[in-house]
Amino acid sequence: MVGLKELLKNVIPQNLHHLIPTSFDIIGSRNGAIAIIEIPEELELYKHEIAKALIKINKHVKTVLRKISGRKGIYRLYNFEILIPGPTEVLHKEHGYFIKVDPTKVYFSPRDHSDRLDIAKQVKPNEFIIYMFAGVGPYAVCICKQCPDVRQIIAIEINSIAIKYMMDNIRLNKLKGKITPIEGDVVYVSPKYYNTADRVIMTLPLGAFQYLEYGIKCIKSGILHFYHTGPEENPFKEAEDLVISTCEKLKRNCKIINRKIVRDYAPRMYKIRVDAEIW
């Protein structure tokens, strides 16, 4: 397949070719999708040509958004510039299930699809799971599809729009009764579930550490999946230290059982996951 650089080689000056993006996110399906791309300031004059080229190589893309900020605010959303206007609500398919989402209103990353599957394959029948910062519920949906005998997933999310999409995704995937969406801050919701969970998932890479104590307290005896960011030279150290020190503070036993680089997060920085057994 022809790439962006090939399509744009006669549009953008040669001295700027090295800045042409080589990757972007596609959210949606062949019935309609959104492309999300980062374009450096040096290519500002060519942003619309880049967007048009992107649609040429992805015929199902109807809308192109340019990411213009990191995640901000209480809902941790990106700011976007619309380069090619179109629908922003799409139906995204991965691993045999559907996720209805509007990335301009709620957070969703298609790049985490393999991590979702990795978590789901670890879940055992009859587990009771607390899923914090759940967004539109993709990890919960993936778990239920991979492990239909999971007992229940409590999915906590503060964004009311994300809760509505999560409810849509429960209906779309026929998972009523398996996933319980709860709108609210984990600080106030999680104490109701202290000492109940077989597994806790904390998917927020920037900020989950502030709620680590709440996540650990929810675990009866089981597994914590804690997400964080870490530098290229030693990506897991800070996350492990946070988990171990918080367990010591709470007088809980813990053992780090797995470490995973989920994906690139920024230059020389990774989004990582540390799995810990806690009892």
C-alpha positions in Angstrom: 0.0 0.0 0.0 1.2 3.5 -0.9 2.2 5.5 2.2 1.8 9.2 3.1 5.4 10.0 2.2 5.0 8.6 -1.3 1.7 10.4 -1.9 3.1 13.7 -0.6 6.6 13.7 -2.1 5.7 16.2 -4.8 3.5 18.3 -2.5 5.8 18.9 0.5 9.4 20.2 0.0 12.0 17.5 0.2 13.8 19.1 3.2 10.6 18.5 5.2 9.9 14.9 4.0 11.4 13.5 7.3 8.6 15.2 9.2 5.7 13.6 7.3 3.9 11.4 9.8 4.3 7.6 9.3 1.6 6.5 11.8 -1.9 7.6 12.8 -4.9 6.0 14.5 -8.0 4.7 12.7 -11.1 4.4 14.9 -14.1 2.8 13.2 -14.8 0.2 10.5 -15.3 -0.1 6.8 -18.7 1.4 7.2 -17.1 4.6 8.4 -14.0 5.6 10.4 -12.1 8.5 11.9 -8.4 9.1 11.4 -6.5 10.9 14.2 -3.0 12.2 13.3 -0.3 14.3 14.8 1.2 16.9 12.4 4.3 18.9 13.5 4.2 22.7 13.3 6.7 22.7 10.5 4.0 21.1 8.3 1.3 23.5 9.2 0.9 24.8 5.6 0.4 21.3 4.3 -2.0 19.9 7.0 -5.0 19.7 4.6 -3.0 18.0 1.9 -1.8 15.5 4.5 -5.4 14.9 5.5 -6.6 14.4 1.9 -3.7 12.0 1.3 -4.7 10.0 4.4 -8.2 9.6 3.0 -6.8 8.4 -0.3 -5.0 5.5 1.3 -7.9 4.7 3.7 -11.1 4.8 1.7 -13.3 4.1 4.7 -12.1 7.2 6.6 -14.7 10.0 6.5 -13.3 12.3 9.1 -9.7 13.5 9.8 -8.8 15.0 13.2 -5.4 16.5 14.1 -4.3 16.0 17.7 -3.2 19.4 19.1 -2.7 18.7 22.8 -2.0 16.0 25.3 -4.8 14.7 27.5 -6.3 17.4 29.7 -9.0 18.1 32.2 -11.0 15.9 34.5 -12.0 13.7 31.6 -8.5 13.4 30.2 -9.4 14.2 26.7 -7.3 15.4 23.7 -8.0 18.6 21.9 -8.5 18.2 18.1 -8.4 20.3 15.1 -10.9 19.2 12.4 -9.0 18.9 9.1 -11.8 17.0 7.2 -15.2 17.3 8.8 -17.5 14.4 9.1 -19.2 12.1 11.7 -17.2 11.6 14.9 -19.3 8.9 16.4 -18.3 5.5 15.0 -18.6 1.8 15.6 -15.2 0.3 16.1 -14.6 -3.5 15.8 -11.8 -5.5 17.4 -11.4 -9.1 18.4 -15.0 -9.9 17.4 -16.7 -7.3 19.5 -17.9 -3.7 18.9 -17.1 -0.4 20.6 -19.3 2.6 19.9 -17.4 5.7 20.6 -16.9 9.4 19.8 -13.2 10.2 20.5 -13.9 14.0 20.6 -16.1 13.4 23.7 -14.5 10.4 25.4 -11.1 8.8 25.6 -10.5 5.6 23.5 -7.3 4.2 22.0 -7.3 1.6 19.3 -3.6 1.0 20.0 -4.5 -0.8 23.3 -6.4 -3.6 21.6 -3.6 -6.2 22.2 -3.3 -5.2 25.8 -7.1 -5.6 26.3 -6.8 -9.1 24.9 -3.8 -9.9 27.1 -5.7 -9.0 30.2 -8.9 -10.8 29.1 -7.0 -14.0 28.6 -5.8 -14.0 32.2 -9.3 -13.8 33.7 -10.7 -16.9 35.2 -14.4 -18.0 35.5 -16.4 -16.5 38.4 -14.0 -13.5 39.0 -15.4 -10.3 40.4 -13.5 -7.4 38.8 -13.2 -3.7 39.6 -12.4 -1.7 36.5 -11.4 1.9 37.3 -11.3 4.8 34.8 -13.4 2.6 32.5 -14.2 5.1 29.7 -16.6 3.4 27.3 -15.8 0.0 28.7 -13.5 -1.7 26.1 -11.5 -3.8 28.6 -14.8 -5.0 30.2 -16.3 -5.9 26.9 -13.1 -7.8 25.8 -13.0 -9.7 29.1 -16.6 -10.8 28.8 -16.1 -12.0 25.3 -13.0 -14.0 26.1 -14.3 -15.3 29.5 -18.1 -15.5 29.4 -18.2 -17.0 32.9 -16.7 -14.0 34.6 -19.1 -13.2 37.5 -19.3 -9.4 37.2 -17.3 -6.3 36.3 -17.9 -3.1 38.1 -16.9 -0.3 35.6 -16.3 3.1 37.3 -16.2 6.2 35.1 -16.6 9.9 35.9 -17.6 11.1 32.4 -21.3 10.9 32.0 -21.0 10.7 28.2 -18.6 7.8 28.5 -21.1 6.0 30.7 -23.8 6.4 28.0 -21.5 4.9 25.4 -20.6 2.1 27.8 -24.3 1.3 28.2 -24.6 1.2 24.4 -21.6 -1.1 24.2 -23.1 -3.5 26.8 -26.3 -3.6 24.7 -24.4 -4.0 21.4 -22.4 -6.9 22.7 -25.3 -8.5 24.6 -23.5 -8.3 28.0 -26.3 -7.0 30.2 -25.9 -8.3 33.8 -22.1 -8.9 33.3 -20.9 -5.3 33.3 -22.2 -2.7 35.8 -21.4 0.9 34.8 -21.1 3.3 37.8 -20.8 7.0 37.1 -18.6 8.7 39.7 -15.2 9.4 41.1 -13.2 6.3 42.2 -12.4 8.1 45.5 -16.1 7.9 46.4 -17.2 4.8 44.6 -14.4 2.3 45.4 -14.8 2.2 49.2 -18.1 0.4 48.6 -16.1 -2.4 47.1 -13.2 -2.7 49.5 -12.1 -6.3 50.0 -14.4 -7.7 47.3 -12.4 -8.0 44.1 -10.4 -10.9 42.6 -8.9 -8.4 40.1 -8.6 -4.6 39.8 -7.7 -2.9 36.5 -6.4 0.7 36.7 -5.9 1.7 33.1 -5.1 5.4 33.5 -1.3 5.9 32.7 -1.1 9.5 33.9 -2.7 9.8 37.4 -3.7 6.2 38.4 -0.9 6.3 41.0 -3.0 8.9 43.0 -5.7 6.2 43.4 -3.5 3.2 43.9 -4.5 2.9 47.6 -8.1 2.7 46.6 -7.4 0.0 44.0 -5.4 -2.2 46.4 -8.0 -1.9 49.1 -10.6 -3.3 46.7 -8.6 -6.5 46.3 -9.7 -9.4 48.6 -6.9 -11.6 47.4 -6.0 -11.4 43.7 -4.4 -9.4 40.9 -3.8 -5.7 40.3 -3.1 -4.4 36.8 -1.5 -1.0 37.3 -0.8 1.4 34.4 1.9 4.1 34.5 4.5 5.7 32.3 8.2 5.0 32.4 11.3 6.2 30.6 13.1 4.1 28.0 16.1 3.3 30.2 14.1 1.8 33.1 10.4 1.8 32.3 9.0 -0.3 35.2 11.0 0.9 38.3 8.7 3.8 39.4 5.5 1.8 38.9 6.9 -1.2 40.8 8.1 1.1 43.6 4.7 2.7 43.9 2.9 -0.6 44.1 5.3 -2.1 46.7 5.4 1.0 48.9 1.6 1.4 48.8 1.2 -2.2 49.8 3.7 -1.8 52.6 1.7 1.3 53.8 -1.5 -0.7 53.8 0.2 -3.8 55.4 -0.6 -5.9 52.4 1.6 -8.6 50.9 2.4 -8.2 47.2 4.5 -9.8 44.5 5.2 -8.3 41.0 4.3 -11.1 38.6 4.4 -9.5 35.2 5.7 -6.4 33.4 4.6 -5.2 30.0 5.4 -2.3 27.7 1.9 -1.5 26.3 3.1 1.0 23.7 5.0 4.2 23.0 3.7 7.1 24.9 6.0 10.0 24.0 9.6 10.2 22.8 11.7 7.8 24.9 8.7 7.2 27.2 6.4 4.2 27.3 3.0 3.4 28.6 3.6 0.4 30.8 1.6 -2.1 32.9 2.7 -3.8 36.1 0.8 -6.8 37.3 1.0 -7.6 41.0 -0.5 -10.4 43.1 -1.8 -9.0 46.4 -3.1 -10.8 49.5 
